[in-house]
Amino acid sequence: MVAYHVRCGMVAVLLAGTSVTAIAGEAAEEEAEKAPPVPTITVVYDIEAFVDEPEQSDEKWEKQRDGLASTLRDLVEPYDWQRAGGNQASLEREGNYFVVNAPFGHHRQIMTLLEALAQPTRELGKQKIAERVRQDRLEDEAIGRRRVSVTWDAMPMHEAAKALSEQLGVPVRVDWSDLEFYEFVDEDFSITLHLQDVPVEQVLDRIVEQMEMVEEFVIAGEIAYGYVHGAIRIGKSEELTVVRVYDVRDIVDEAAETIDEDADDPMWLLMDAIRDTVDPYNWRWAGGTVSSLTDFNGRLLVGTTVTNHKQITLLLDDLRR
């Protein structure tokens, strides 16, 4: 049973044994020398619904709870959290609950993560909030599979974005303010591209490649594209990360049966393989500012760009063969 009420600015949702209360929050006061925060929402998450062993000892429960809190902060817009010096998001632990104050986009990513980590018997897809999150994600991912044809000869980037938007019927936005650091990438940056009947992701990959090639000091992977609320965005990679969960228990279990007992944990070996082969310089583990990777109950939680997720998927598919 789902109860959904809107009264005096308060939204209350009861989800099949999981309590989620969302209250429209007041934007925090503008801090000195910081951009004013965007409007936030406070959501109370019952985290007992998202762990594998809810009836374990208090010490183990606290360790798992704290690990989940760290995971969410590390993967969901990590620089926005107060603990990291940001001013847009906060997470407080109160017993079996997380009290999170953040913009809706942050909650959207958190709910995606928790949905993937939930017990298999839970039917979160039938609930209104989870269904909204899932539907938004599926619609965004479907954009990249649409097929397009382009014939661009030294076309200014702002015209190319407009042409692509008209062909797709969705907005294509370039975050020029985020790219102002780059000397040669601006609205008049020219694109030459001839492709016929290809997925739009292939066009976006080539656009990003040309934008990075023209800059002498750009490290590959610094510019990216992503899908946000039904639109395509091109900008700095660290602003366009997507959080996804990969169930790798089959790979880890098989590896555990074949490697020496003295070898490192198979999960850590897998994480190292991903960081070493997929955009290696941009992982936070290596001092980068884009990608993050952690594990939780046999699953890999990865925050990175759409392009990197495609490479990770291919790598995991190869390991399963």
Salt bridges, closest charged atoms under 4 A:
GLU31 OE1 - LYS34 NZ 3.19
ASP66 OD1 - ARG65 NH2 3.22
ASP66 OD1 - ARG93 NH1 2.88
ASP80 OD2 - HIS106 NE2 2.91
GLU115 OE2 - ARG134 NH2 2.17
GLU115 OE1 - ARG137 NH1 4.00
GLU123 OE1 - LYS126 NZ 2.95
ASP136 OD2 - ARG108 NE 3.73
ASP140 OD2 - ARG108 NH2 2.73
GLU141 OE2 - ARG244 NH2 3.70
ASP153 OD1 - HIS194 NE2 2.77
ASP175 OD2 - ARG233 NH2 2.72
ASP188 OD1 - HIS158 ND1 3.89
ASP197 OD1 - ARG147 NE 3.07
GLU201 OE1 - LYS310 NZ 3.34
ASP205 OD2 - LYS310 NZ 2.96
ASP247 OD2 - ARG249 NH2 2.53
ASP250 OD2 - ARG320 NE 2.80
ASP272 OD1 - ARG275 NH2 2.99
ASP318 OD1 - ARG321 NH1 3.07
